Amino acid sequence: MIYREFQDLKLSALGMGAMRLPVVDGNDSVIDEAAVNEMVAHAMEHGVNYYDTAWGYHNGNSELVMGRALGRYPRESFYLATKFPGYDLSNMDKVEEIFEKQLEKCGVEYFDFYLFHNVCEMNIDAYLDPKYGIFEYLLKQKGNGRIKHLGFSAHGSCDVMKRFLEAYGEHMEFCQIQLNYIDWSFQNAKEKVELLKEYHLPVWVMEPLRGGKLAKLSDENEAKLHALRPEEGIPAWAFRFLQTLPEVTMVLSGMSNAEQLKDNIRTFGADKPLTEKKMKTLMEIAGQMTGGVPCTACHYCTSHCPQGLDIPMLLKLYNEHSFTGGGFLAPMALMAVPKEKQPDACLGCRSCEAVCPQQIKISEALADFAAKL
């Protein structure tokens, strides 16, 4: 296992995420605890020392199961991370109640890492609202030694992250973002990494395999990668991409079975960053995979829209929603968009299409987006 330095700690470069643990009969709420115990035992034996869970994972059962699995080991032998569930606005006035319950569920007296969960368009105003006292309470718990390191995770835009950092950045120690070779451009992850560099914050990675989409590629693309590194498995390429970025400290992988865990541990037995040629090939593959409508955000269309829609922004979210096959990212981002500026506000007048240099059928795309939503 390779390790990364974080302050005075040495963290395993691979962390075990507990959002996709093995379950019984496909029921996400019923975790296969015996299988988890075996996975944790193997991870501990092979040098994994970082474990990430959260209040809402597996319908609230992830913290319980991970707490019991890790409770068999000396407390100083692992680092445990969990999060305040601000993705649900009804939790905002319950920070003390939830934090105390999390300690109880995990069976620990302190958390090594604690995060504001999923800072995004939907909850940024609440996270910054002093009436809830979330930031003050968590800072107090850090002062009391019940939180060793405080950070945040973000699925929101760069602008949302900037607002959070402007308010709390001096007290944050790390940030967890969705980062992989698809989202380097597709979700502006590169821009987010640059923003975090400005605040001297190391990057924690979630979704390194994009929910499994990067574990298997088309035969053509797999052949391209095998030609460059015959010994490397396809999922490993996603991790090698991350090993190429010096800003990345922690890579979390939500592994659902022992084989995935063993495969990832083998990958993280060595640092093998990509050369410029290999990185170029990977970026070309990413571009082919995402495809979608070829909007260049030139904004010619917006001045011709009688509804005043931010068409480039909507098309970007449409591409995300189509590529993912649904998911929560696009609907979450649209929560910050007024109802009259949503995709279904398009009149289908096609004025925008008359001036689009890419000749995109914008009205059809927005109608399809509205139907998908």
VMD Tcl script that draws the C-alpha trace (Angstrom):
set ca {
  {0.00 0.00 0.00}
  {1.26 3.46 -0.88}
  {0.66 6.29 1.57}
  {0.12 10.04 1.35}
  {1.17 12.56 3.93}
  {-1.55 14.70 5.46}
  {-0.28 17.03 8.15}
  {1.34 14.64 10.67}
  {-0.51 11.55 9.38}
  {0.25 8.89 6.80}
  {-2.99 7.96 5.06}
  {-3.38 4.97 2.78}
  {-3.78 6.35 -0.75}
  {-6.84 4.10 -1.10}
  {-9.72 4.64 1.30}
  {-12.66 2.26 1.74}
  {-15.94 4.01 1.00}
  {-19.03 2.58 2.70}
  {-21.79 3.75 0.36}
  {-21.86 0.61 -1.79}
  {-21.30 -2.19 0.71}
  {-22.44 -5.75 -0.14}
  {-26.14 -6.20 0.58}
  {-28.59 -9.09 0.96}
  {-31.01 -9.87 -1.92}
  {-30.41 -6.48 -3.54}
  {-31.92 -4.61 -0.59}
  {-29.75 -1.53 -0.02}
  {-30.92 -1.27 3.59}
  {-29.80 -4.81 4.52}
  {-26.01 -4.93 4.56}
  {-24.25 -8.29 4.40}
  {-22.35 -7.75 7.63}
  {-20.31 -10.95 7.47}
  {-19.03 -9.96 4.02}
  {-18.20 -6.44 5.26}
  {-16.26 -7.87 8.20}
  {-14.19 -9.99 5.82}
  {-13.55 -7.01 3.55}
  {-12.49 -4.78 6.44}
  {-10.20 -7.53 7.74}
  {-8.55 -7.84 4.33}
  {-8.27 -4.07 3.97}
  {-6.69 -3.67 7.40}
  {-4.29 -6.54 6.73}
  {-3.17 -4.89 3.49}
  {-2.62 -1.41 4.84}
  {-5.89 0.44 4.21}
  {-6.30 2.77 7.18}
  {-9.01 5.23 6.01}
  {-12.73 4.37 6.17}
  {-15.49 6.70 4.99}
  {-19.15 6.40 5.91}
  {-22.11 8.78 6.28}
  {-25.42 9.25 8.08}
  {-27.58 8.37 5.08}
  {-25.63 5.54 3.45}
  {-27.56 2.26 3.24}
  {-30.61 3.94 4.76}
  {-28.70 4.80 7.93}
  {-27.11 1.39 8.46}
  {-23.62 2.03 7.07}
  {-22.37 3.83 10.20}
  {-23.65 1.00 12.39}
  {-22.05 -1.79 10.37}
  {-18.75 0.02 9.81}
  {-18.60 0.92 13.49}
  {-18.96 -2.72 14.48}
  {-16.50 -3.93 11.84}
  {-13.82 -1.42 12.85}
  {-14.56 -1.87 16.56}
  {-12.60 -5.13 16.46}
  {-9.38 -3.20 15.92}
  {-7.39 -0.79 18.11}
  {-8.83 2.72 17.72}
  {-5.47 4.19 16.74}
  {-5.07 1.69 13.87}
  {-7.63 3.34 11.56}
  {-9.01 6.72 10.57}
  {-12.79 7.06 10.46}
  {-14.68 9.71 8.49}
  {-18.37 10.56 8.50}
  {-20.46 13.59 7.59}
  {-23.20 15.98 8.70}
  {-26.20 15.20 6.42}
  {-26.96 18.66 5.07}
  {-28.21 17.15 1.82}
  {-31.52 16.95 3.72}
  {-32.62 20.45 4.73}
  {-34.75 19.07 7.56}
  {-31.50 18.15 9.35}
  {-30.12 21.68 9.51}
  {-31.38 22.44 13.02}
  {-30.31 19.03 14.41}
  {-26.53 19.18 14.22}
  {-25.93 18.35 17.91}
  {-28.50 15.57 18.00}
  {-27.14 13.97 14.82}
  {-23.46 14.31 15.78}
  {-24.00 12.65 19.17}
  {-25.98 9.86 17.52}
  {-23.22 9.30 14.95}
  {-20.63 8.81 17.69}
  {-22.97 6.29 19.31}
  {-23.69 4.46 16.05}
  {-20.01 4.18 15.16}
  {-19.03 3.24 18.71}
  {-16.26 5.83 18.91}
  {-15.42 8.82 21.09}
  {-14.15 10.96 18.22}
  {-14.08 11.15 14.42}
  {-10.73 11.50 12.71}
  {-12.35 13.29 9.77}
  {-15.73 14.99 9.70}
  {-17.33 16.69 6.69}
  {-20.12 19.05 5.78}
  {-21.87 16.62 3.41}
  {-22.63 17.60 -0.18}
  {-22.30 21.38 -0.29}
  {-24.45 22.26 -3.31}
  {-26.93 24.69 -4.81}
  {-29.78 23.25 -2.74}
  {-28.23 23.77 0.70}
  {-25.53 26.45 0.47}
  {-27.78 29.17 1.91}
  {-28.70 26.96 4.87}
  {-25.09 25.90 5.46}
  {-24.10 29.57 5.61}
  {-27.06 30.64 7.74}
  {-25.82 31.36 11.30}
  {-29.23 30.59 12.81}
  {-28.52 26.85 12.48}
  {-25.12 27.12 14.15}
  {-23.73 24.13 12.24}
  {-20.29 25.58 11.61}
  {-19.94 26.90 15.16}
  {-20.99 23.59 16.68}
  {-18.60 21.51 14.57}
  {-15.75 23.92 15.26}
  {-16.48 23.55 18.98}
  {-16.35 19.75 18.67}
  {-13.01 20.08 16.96}
  {-11.80 22.19 19.84}
  {-13.02 19.48 22.21}
  {-11.05 16.83 20.32}
  {-14.16 14.99 19.12}
  {-13.34 15.98 15.53}
  {-9.67 15.77 14.58}
  {-9.92 17.20 11.05}
  {-12.78 19.22 9.56}
  {-13.60 19.43 5.86}
  {-16.44 19.32 3.35}
  {-17.64 17.38 0.34}
  {-19.13 19.12 -2.68}
  {-21.21 18.11 -5.67}
  {-22.13 21.72 -6.39}
  {-20.68 24.15 -8.91}
  {-17.42 26.00 -8.52}
  {-19.38 29.15 -7.63}
  {-21.10 27.33 -4.76}
  {-17.74 26.03 -3.52}
  {-16.35 29.57 -3.66}
  {-19.18 30.85 -1.45}
  {-18.54 28.12 1.09}
  {-14.78 28.70 1.08}
  {-15.14 32.46 1.38}
  {-17.16 31.90 4.54}
  {-15.36 28.93 6.13}
  {-12.25 28.27 4.05}
  {-9.71 29.22 6.71}
  {-11.12 26.51 8.98}
  {-11.32 23.74 6.35}
  {-8.52 21.18 6.12}
  {-9.56 19.13 3.06}
  {-12.28 18.89 0.43}
  {-13.89 15.84 -1.17}
  {-15.06 16.20 -4.78}
  {-16.26 13.98 -7.61}
  {-13.11 13.50 -9.67}
  {-12.28 11.10 -12.48}
  {-11.09 11.34 -16.07}
  {-14.65 11.82 -17.33}
  {-15.46 14.66 -14.94}
  {-12.08 16.39 -15.31}
  {-13.78 18.41 -18.06}
  {-17.38 17.17 -17.98}
  {-18.07 18.37 -14.42}
  {-15.36 21.09 -14.35}
  {-13.37 19.08 -11.80}
  {-10.16 20.67 -13.09}
  {-11.51 24.11 -12.17}
  {-12.50 22.85 -8.71}
  {-9.01 21.43 -8.12}
  {-7.52 24.81 -9.08}
  {-9.88 26.56 -6.64}
  {-8.85 24.23 -3.81}
  {-5.19 24.88 -4.62}
  {-5.82 28.58 -3.99}
  {-6.96 27.66 -0.48}
  {-4.11 25.16 -0.01}
  {-6.62 22.35 0.53}
  {-5.72 18.77 -0.38}
  {-8.21 16.88 -2.55}
  {-10.17 13.84 -1.40}
  {-11.69 11.94 -4.34}
  {-15.12 10.36 -4.55}
  {-16.56 8.52 -7.57}
  {-13.14 7.66 -9.08}
  {-14.89 5.10 -11.32}
  {-17.97 7.26 -11.98}
  {-20.31 4.82 -10.29}
  {-18.73 1.89 -12.15}
  {-18.93 3.45 -15.64}
  {-15.13 3.48 -15.89}
  {-14.70 -0.13 -14.77}
  {-15.55 -1.37 -18.27}
  {-15.26 0.47 -21.56}
  {-16.09 -0.32 -25.17}
  {-13.97 -3.03 -26.80}
  {-12.33 -0.40 -28.98}
  {-11.34 1.84 -26.08}
  {-10.18 -1.06 -23.93}
  {-7.94 -2.18 -26.80}
  {-6.36 1.31 -26.96}
  {-5.52 1.20 -23.26}
  {-4.27 -2.39 -23.33}
  {-1.89 -1.44 -26.15}
  {-0.34 1.23 -23.92}
  {-0.19 -0.84 -20.71}
  {-0.91 -4.52 -21.36}
  {-0.53 -5.41 -17.68}
  {-3.06 -2.85 -16.45}
  {-6.73 -3.60 -15.83}
  {-9.33 -1.11 -17.07}
  {-10.46 0.13 -13.61}
  {-6.80 0.75 -12.73}
  {-6.56 3.41 -15.44}
  {-9.01 5.58 -13.50}
  {-6.82 5.30 -10.41}
  {-3.61 5.92 -12.38}
  {-5.20 9.12 -13.69}
  {-5.69 10.25 -10.09}
  {-2.17 9.23 -9.15}
  {-0.99 11.66 -11.84}
  {-2.56 14.62 -10.02}
  {-0.29 15.89 -7.21}
  {-3.22 17.63 -5.49}
  {-4.92 14.30 -4.71}
  {-4.29 12.89 -1.23}
  {-7.13 10.41 -0.70}
  {-8.99 8.25 -3.23}
  {-12.19 6.68 -1.92}
  {-13.64 3.67 -3.64}
  {-17.05 2.27 -2.77}
  {-16.33 -1.43 -3.17}
  {-19.22 -3.90 -3.20}
  {-17.35 -7.18 -2.92}
  {-14.04 -8.68 -1.89}
  {-12.78 -9.05 -5.47}
  {-13.13 -5.32 -6.15}
  {-11.31 -4.60 -2.91}
  {-8.45 -6.98 -3.70}
  {-8.12 -5.59 -7.23}
  {-7.95 -2.01 -5.96}
  {-5.44 -2.91 -3.26}
  {-3.23 -4.45 -5.95}
  {-3.47 -1.22 -7.96}
  {-2.52 0.89 -4.97}
  {0.50 -1.26 -4.27}
  {2.43 1.11 -6.53}
  {2.39 4.66 -7.84}
  {2.22 4.60 -11.65}
  {1.30 8.08 -12.89}
  {0.48 8.49 -16.57}
  {2.77 9.95 -19.19}
  {1.56 12.83 -21.34}
  {0.81 10.43 -24.21}
  {-1.25 8.10 -22.02}
  {-3.11 11.04 -20.46}
  {-3.95 12.36 -23.94}
  {-5.40 8.99 -24.94}
  {-7.50 8.86 -21.78}
  {-8.86 12.37 -22.38}
  {-9.79 11.43 -25.96}
  {-11.69 8.41 -24.65}
  {-13.47 10.60 -22.08}
  {-14.57 12.99 -24.83}
  {-15.97 10.14 -26.91}
  {-17.85 8.69 -23.95}
  {-19.62 11.84 -22.84}
  {-20.60 13.04 -26.31}
  {-23.98 14.70 -25.94}
  {-25.00 17.91 -27.67}
  {-21.84 19.75 -28.81}
  {-22.56 23.08 -27.09}
  {-19.49 25.36 -26.90}
  {-21.20 27.91 -24.61}
  {-20.76 30.70 -27.17}
  {-24.06 32.22 -25.88}
  {-25.29 33.35 -29.31}
  {-28.54 31.58 -28.45}
  {-29.29 33.37 -25.21}
  {-29.83 36.80 -26.75}
  {-32.46 35.26 -29.05}
  {-34.44 33.41 -26.37}
  {-37.73 35.18 -25.54}
  {-37.79 33.31 -22.20}
  {-34.29 34.46 -21.24}
  {-33.15 30.88 -20.62}
  {-29.51 30.14 -19.84}
  {-29.37 27.62 -22.68}
  {-25.66 26.64 -22.40}
  {-26.12 25.87 -18.72}
  {-29.25 23.82 -19.40}
  {-27.57 21.89 -22.23}
  {-24.59 21.11 -19.99}
  {-26.96 19.68 -17.36}
  {-28.83 17.81 -20.11}
  {-25.58 16.14 -21.19}
  {-24.84 15.16 -17.59}
  {-28.34 13.76 -17.05}
  {-28.26 11.82 -20.32}
  {-24.79 10.38 -19.75}
  {-25.61 9.32 -16.19}
  {-28.97 7.87 -17.16}
  {-30.71 10.00 -14.56}
  {-29.16 10.53 -11.16}
  {-29.31 13.45 -8.77}
  {-26.70 15.93 -10.03}
  {-28.76 17.72 -12.70}
  {-32.00 17.89 -10.64}
  {-29.96 19.17 -7.68}
  {-28.36 21.93 -9.76}
  {-31.77 22.91 -11.15}
  {-33.04 23.53 -7.62}
  {-31.15 26.82 -7.79}
  {-32.84 27.77 -11.10}
  {-36.20 29.64 -10.97}
  {-39.20 27.70 -12.28}
  {-39.59 30.07 -15.21}
  {-36.00 29.34 -16.31}
  {-36.27 25.53 -16.23}
  {-36.08 23.31 -19.37}
  {-39.86 23.02 -19.63}
  {-40.09 26.83 -20.01}
  {-38.80 26.49 -23.58}
  {-41.50 27.59 -26.04}
  {-40.09 25.61 -28.95}
  {-39.91 28.76 -31.07}
  {-36.46 27.76 -32.42}
  {-35.17 31.35 -32.49}
  {-32.05 30.11 -30.73}
  {-31.45 27.41 -33.33}
  {-31.30 29.98 -36.13}
  {-28.10 31.44 -34.66}
  {-26.46 28.30 -33.21}
  {-23.04 27.77 -34.87}
  {-23.18 24.08 -33.92}
  {-26.66 23.67 -35.45}
  {-27.92 22.03 -32.27}
  {-31.63 21.22 -32.16}
  {-31.95 23.06 -28.87}
  {-35.72 22.94 -28.53}
  {-35.72 19.16 -28.98}
  {-32.93 18.75 -26.43}
  {-34.74 20.89 -23.84}
  {-38.02 19.06 -24.44}
  {-36.25 15.73 -23.95}
  {-34.56 17.07 -20.82}
  {-37.91 18.16 -19.38}
  {-39.37 14.73 -20.15}
  {-36.42 12.94 -18.54}
  {-36.74 15.08 -15.40}
}
mol new
graphics top color blue
foreach p $ca { graphics top sphere $p radius 0.5 }
foreach p [lrange $ca 0 end-1] q [lrange $ca 1 end] { graphics top cylinder $p $q radius 0.2 }
display resetview
